[in-house]
């Protein structure tokens, strides 16, 4: 955490520029995540998010201050949950609808992550080994840096939000796969979710496990990209 703060505020304008770039990536990643939840629910028949003005990618609609700060400082965070009413889902789609809408956010982040990896590889292949003018070099460097940050943010959001602890998406998936009696017994402790998450975030072992999962997913993405003929 402190290394990031020192890098942002201890390197002059370069650090400030990196901070602003990181902020843009955080806002975009969180907004895509929550929009995906709302859109999936809308396609399942629930227009709650649309009626409340949350079916958009505006960061002002989706930011959770604590979740955004955690994403900045620790690399793992969350957004303000999009309101979803499963009772509005089409008949017989309650459980499947809960799974689909809960997975939509993490899946959207994985898609963004994969696309950023793909674009990064294309740029490296296109400009690698070529002498560039200073202007082009600066632009390419900024774009590559932004892609790296987006990859890091989105893979972190995807993995972190699948943890089955309220209010994360993983806890909502439990609603669809566990018997109602057990699920509601677990949710009795929902108010302690944030406390548990903050404790876990500061646990080295927890961070290593999430990093291992994220690295494994990125390895799969890079393997897939490596199969593309022109790359």
C-alpha positions in Angstrom: 0.0 0.0 0.0 2.7 2.5 1.1 4.8 1.7 -2.0 1.9 2.8 -4.2 1.4 6.0 -2.3 5.1 6.8 -2.4 5.2 6.1 -6.1 2.2 8.4 -6.8 3.2 11.3 -4.6 7.0 10.9 -4.5 7.8 11.1 -8.2 6.6 14.6 -9.1 4.4 15.0 -12.1 5.1 11.4 -13.3 3.6 10.0 -10.1 0.6 12.3 -10.4 0.1 11.2 -14.0 0.2 7.6 -12.9 -2.3 8.3 -10.2 -4.8 9.9 -12.6 -4.3 7.0 -15.1 -5.0 4.5 -12.3 -8.1 6.5 -11.3 -9.5 6.4 -14.8 -8.9 2.6 -14.9 -10.5 2.1 -11.5 -13.6 4.1 -12.5 -13.9 2.3 -15.8 -13.5 -1.2 -14.4 -15.9 -0.7 -11.6 -18.5 0.8 -13.9 -18.3 -2.0 -16.4 -18.6 -4.5 -13.6 -21.8 -3.0 -12.2 -23.3 -2.3 -15.6 -22.9 -5.9 -16.5 -24.9 -6.9 -13.4 -27.7 -4.5 -14.3 -27.8 -5.5 -17.9 -27.9 -9.2 -17.2 -30.8 -8.6 -14.7 -32.6 -6.5 -17.3 -32.3 -9.3 -19.9 -33.6 -11.7 -17.3 -36.7 -9.5 -16.9 -35.8 -7.3 -14.0 -35.8 -3.5 -14.8 -35.0 -2.3 -11.3 -31.5 -1.1 -12.3 -32.9 0.7 -15.3 -35.6 2.4 -13.4 -33.1 3.6 -10.8 -30.7 5.0 -13.4 -28.0 2.5 -12.8 -28.1 0.9 -16.3 -25.1 2.9 -17.5 -21.3 3.0 -17.2 -21.1 6.4 -15.5 -18.7 6.0 -12.5 -20.8 8.4 -10.5 -23.6 5.8 -10.5 -21.5 2.9 -9.3 -18.6 4.0 -7.1 -18.4 2.8 -3.6 -15.9 5.0 -1.8 -14.4 2.2 0.4 -14.3 -0.3 -2.4 -12.7 2.2 -4.8 -10.0 3.1 -2.2 -9.3 -0.6 -1.5 -8.9 -1.1 -5.2 -6.5 1.8 -5.4 -4.4 0.8 -2.4 -4.6 -3.0 -2.2 -5.5 -4.0 -5.8 -8.8 -5.6 -4.6 -12.1 -3.8 -4.3 -15.8 -3.5 -5.1 -18.4 -1.1 -6.4 -21.8 0.0 -5.1 -24.1 -3.0 -5.9 -26.7 -2.5 -8.6 -30.2 -3.1 -7.2 -31.6 -6.3 -8.5 -35.0 -7.8 -7.6 -35.0 -11.6 -8.5 -38.8 -11.7 -8.1 -39.0 -9.8 -11.4 -37.1 -12.5 -13.3 -39.0 -14.5 -15.8 -41.0 -17.4 -14.3 -38.8 -20.4 -13.4 -35.6 -18.4 -13.8 -34.9 -17.4 -10.2 -31.9 -19.6 -9.4 -30.4 -19.4 -12.9 -31.1 -15.7 -13.0 -29.2 -15.2 -9.7 -26.2 -17.1 -11.0 -26.2 -15.3 -14.4 -26.5 -11.8 -12.9 -24.0 -12.5 -10.2 -21.4 -13.9 -12.6 -22.0 -11.1 -15.2 -19.8 -8.6 -13.3 -16.7 -10.8 -12.9 -17.2 -12.2 -16.4 -17.3 -8.7 -17.9 -14.0 -7.9 -16.1 -12.4 -11.1 -17.5 -13.5 -10.1 -21.0 -12.0 -6.6 -20.6 -8.8 -8.2 -19.2 -8.5 -10.6 -22.1 -9.1 -7.8 -24.7 -6.5 -5.6 -23.0 -4.0 -8.5 -23.1 -4.8 -9.0 -26.8 -4.3 -5.3 -27.6 -1.1 -5.2 -25.6 0.3 -8.1 -27.5 -0.7 -6.5 -30.9 1.0 -3.2 -29.9 4.2 -5.0 -28.7 4.3 -7.0 -31.9 3.6 -4.0 -34.1 6.1 -1.5 -32.5 8.7 -3.9 -30.9 12.2 -3.4 -32.3 11.1 -0.3 -34.3 12.8 3.1 -33.6 10.0 5.5 -32.7 9.9 9.3 -32.6 9.6 10.8 -29.1 5.9 11.7 -29.6 4.9 8.2 -30.8 7.1 6.6 -28.1 5.3 8.6 -25.4 1.8 7.7 -26.7 2.7 4.0 -27.0 4.1 4.0 -23.5 1.0 5.6 -22.0 -1.3 3.2 -23.9 0.7 0.2 -22.8 0.8 1.4 -19.2 -3.0 1.9 -19.2 -3.5 -1.5 -20.6 -1.3 -3.0 -17.9 -3.3 -1.2 -15.2 -6.6 -2.3 -16.8 -5.4 -5.9 -16.8 -4.4 -5.7 -13.2 -7.6 -4.0 -12.1 -10.0 -6.2 -14.0 -8.4 -9.5 -13.1 -8.4 -8.4 -9.4 -12.1 -7.4 -9.6 -13.1 -10.7 -11.2 -11.2 -12.9 -8.7 -12.0 -10.9 -5.6 -15.7 -10.5 -6.3 -16.2 -14.3 -6.6 -15.3 -14.7 -2.9 -18.5 -16.0 -1.1 -18.6 -13.2 1.5 -21.3 -10.5 1.5 -21.6 -8.1 -0.3 -19.4 -9.7 -3.0 -20.9 -11.5 -6.0 -19.8 -14.9 -4.7 -22.2 -14.6 -1.8 -25.1 -14.1 -4.2 -24.2 -17.2 -6.1 -24.6 -19.1 -2.9 -28.3 -18.1 -3.0 -28.7 -20.1 -6.1 -26.7 -23.2 -5.1 -27.4 -23.6 -1.4 -30.7 -24.6 0.3 -32.6 -21.5 1.4 -32.3 -22.5 5.1 -28.5 -22.7 5.0 -28.2 -19.6 2.8 -30.3 -17.4 5.1 -28.4 -18.7 8.1 -25.2 -17.6 6.6 -26.6 -14.2 5.6 -27.5 -13.5 9.3 -23.9 -12.5 9.5 -24.0 -10.2 6.5 -23.3 -7.1 8.5 -19.9 -8.5 9.4 -18.9 -9.0 5.7 -17.0 -5.7 5.3 -15.0 -6.3 8.5 -14.1 -9.8 7.4 -13.0 -8.5 4.0 -10.8 -5.8 5.5 -9.1 -8.4 7.7 -8.6 -10.7 4.8 -7.2 -8.0 2.6 -4.5 -7.4 5.2 -3.6 -11.1 5.5 -0.5 -12.0 3.4 -1.7 -15.5 2.8 -5.0 -14.3 1.4 -3.2 -11.9 -1.0 -1.0 -14.7 -2.2 -3.9 -17.0 -2.9 -5.7 -14.3 -5.0 -2.5 -13.5 -6.8 -2.0 -17.1 -7.7 -5.5 -17.4 -9.1 -5.1 -14.2 -11.0 -1.7 -15.3 -12.4 -3.2 -18.6 -13.5 -6.1 -16.9 -15.4 -3.6 -14.5 -17.1 -1.5 -17.5 -18.1 -4.5 -19.1 -19.8 -5.3 -15.8 -21.6 -1.7 -15.5 -22.8 -1.8 -19.1 -24.0 -4.9 -18.4 -26.0 -3.5 -15.3 -27.5 -0.4 -17.2 -28.4 -2.5 -19.5 -30.5 -3.6 -16.6 -32.7 -1.6 -16.9 -36.0 -0.7 -13.3 -36.6 0.5 -12.9 -33.0 
